[in-house]
């Protein structure tokens, strides 16, 4: 792989991240308008097709972002905070329906899977019960890997028992992982039914019915979910119908070029969230706090400096670029955490105990309530392993590249917490901002960077499914809850 491709990947990823940060820094504390996201759209429109990359993959990413921005601009001026988490869940339902129309065999395979959901009533009941009761500890129901308690884990288990074409199995799996087909997460209908006074048997029937709807009529399913949640910012069904029309040419071109369906359902979805979610009213509100804003900025500086050092020292693969990007921010956040005398095990223990109490207090909690807490714990857990001295840890290196943590220490705000509380007792300021970010770590992990890099990686391998992540995540929670026997990443279809 030429260094030019790595350079391109890094340039495009940083452009996306900085577009977000520049808007947020300028607009924080103000009122969000859809037009505020235009710099991110401009950054995406700067993406190019590099050596050995599939033009169809890059087109899926770019066309999706433009379609998303144009449709939202036509339907509304803004999106209220309560509605913004879902803006990246309207793409895959439409993409799936296009694929159903273009490939009857895929639709047939999906119908077999829909039938298999009902045939796996015992599995659905068991997993829904475990999730409802907190059996696995904190989990991400929409995890992009195969962690216990995730929808991907259950879908993969069902698919393993089926005899349909492997490429279709992989597409079905991708569509509910990184593809984010609807906002639904396993166990939600089950929990709602139980809390409404129905029997466990009735609740399982409700769960199966909802899961089948998600795959059978995805646009209808997502419309129902948003109606039930009293979404009011714009007409979601109209959005999906408009998006379906705009994206059909790009999807058709990708199909004709032999792009794996798993990539077709994945790429268009994960790249749009910066418009009305990461650049959003909720983000503008959260980053009014100077320390919170500074942490996002300094973490980005660490990532940029480390990625550029990696260019000088040399990357061995495109995946190494991704590892350095996400690993450097993980190390940066952990470094900030430790500045206040906190350790990662302390935080994992705190949030895990909190989760247990939260389940007791709110048995009808949203299915994704602890999603980002889990992301945050996994991030700092990884960060601690990176910055720990050898031989116990990686001695501050990722793929041999030293993480450039000096950007944290050079940040004026982070270096002076005494300016943001009672000065003589400023020992928890940075930690308090990290706890705010534990609910919304999207620009720390970082999602725009990951999305851009993954599109570039998938563009180099368009015929192989890029999602879910077929690796052991080394989940932070497994340091407390030994649930590895329930993870089936080694059995990925």
C-alpha positions, 0 to 999 in steps of 0.5 A: 500500500502506498503512503499516499493512500494513508496520507489521503485517509488521514487528511480526510478523517481529520477534515471531518473531525475538524469540521465538526469541532470548528462549528461546535466551538463557534456555535456552542451555547447557541441555537442549532440550525441544519445549515450549521452542518454545511462545513462537514458536508464540504469536508465529505465532498472533498473525499477522493478515490485513492489508488486501489479504491472502489469509486462505488464505495466512496460514492455511497458515503458522499452521496449519502451525506449530501442526501441526508443534508439536503433532505433535512434542509428541505424538511426542517430548520432544526432538530430537537435534542430528543430526536437527534440520536436517531438521524443515522437510523433512517438510511439502512431501512431505505437501502435494504428496501432498494436491495429487496427490489434489485435482488429478489434472491436477497429478499427471499433470503431475508424472508427465510431469516424472518421466519427463522426469528420466530423459529428461535423463540427460545433464544429470543426469550432467553436473550430478551430476559437476560437483557431486561434483567441486566444479566450481562452487566452493562452492554451496548445493545447496538454494539458494532461487534458481537458482545453479549446482550447485543442485537448482533450477537443474537442475529449471528446466532440465528444465522449460524443455524441457517443454510442461506447463501453466506453473502446474504447472511453477512449482509443481514448481519451487517444491516443491524450492526454498523448498518443500524437498520432502524433504531430498534434494539433486542429486548425493547418490545419484550421489556415494554410488554412485561412492564405493561403487565403482559405475561413473559410468553406474551412479551416474547411474542411481541418481541418476535413480531417487532424483530420481524417487522424490522427486517420485513418492512424496515421503513414502516418499522422505523416510522412506528418506532419514531411515532411511539417515541413522539418524534416531532422534528420532521416527517421521518417516513417522508425522509426515508422515501426521499432518501430511498429515491436519492440513493437508488442510483448509487446503490444500483451502481454498487450492486452492478460492480459486485460490492458486497451487500454488507458494505452497501448497507453499512457505508451510507449509514455511519457517515451522516450522524454529524449532521444534526447529531454530532453537530446538534443542539445537544452538542452545542448545549454540552460543550458550553462547558469550557472543560468539556470543549477543551477535552474534545479539542485536546484529544483531537490534537493528540490524534492528529499529531500521532497520526502524522507521526505514524506517516513519517514512521510508516504504516503497515496496513490501512487498519493500522491507521484506524488503530492509531486514530482510535487508540491515540484518543483512548490513551488521551482520555485515559491520561486526562482521567488519571490527572485527577487521581482516578484509575480506569478500574475505578470508573468501570466499577462505578459505572457497572454498579450504577448500571445495576442500580439503574436497572432496579430504578428504571426497569423500563429504561430505554434499550440503549440507555447505557450504550455510550457508557459502555463505549466510554468504558471500553475506550478508557480500558483500551487507553490504560493498556496503551499508556501503561509501562512495559511489560504490563502495557504498550509503553505509550505506543500503538502499532509501534507509534508513540502516542503524542500526549503532550497536546493534553498537557499543553491545553490551557484549560485542561492544565488549569482546572482551578479556574473552573471551580473553587480554586483550592479544591479543584480535584474533580473538575476534569473528571466531572467533564469526562462523566458528561462525555461518558454519555456522549463520547462520539467525538472522542472515540471518534465517530466521524474519524472512524466512519471516514477511515472505515469507508476508505478501508472498505473501498480497498476491500469492497467485496469483503464485509467490513462489519461487524468487527470480527474481533474480541473487543476485550470489553472493559466490563469483563474485568468485573463480569466474566461473560466471555463464554456468551460472546460468539465473535469466533462464530461470525457468519 
